[in-house]
């Protein structure tokens, strides 16, 4: 059964615009090029420190392969990871694995 990864980040003060630009122009396209299915991307409506996104996986094998292809790549290690640390509080990252309920449109 497919499952989702709900990832919530705390964006550093004054960095939301830069984070969104980086996420939408670098991170999401790169991950999609590696096979990721990005189901959603959100920012807080009233709280500029809140950002979360949702990735979909068909199974654990797919998730493991995507993690390898993305996080072990030279592009990620050399260009993405250093910039991520400038924009978000890595210690505050929250990741939840969730499955859709019967009435969810995200099946």
Beta strands, then each sheet from edge to edge (+ up, - down):
strand 1: 3-10
strand 2: 37-43
strand 3: 50-57
strand 4: 94-98
sheet 1: 2+ 3- 1+ 4-
end
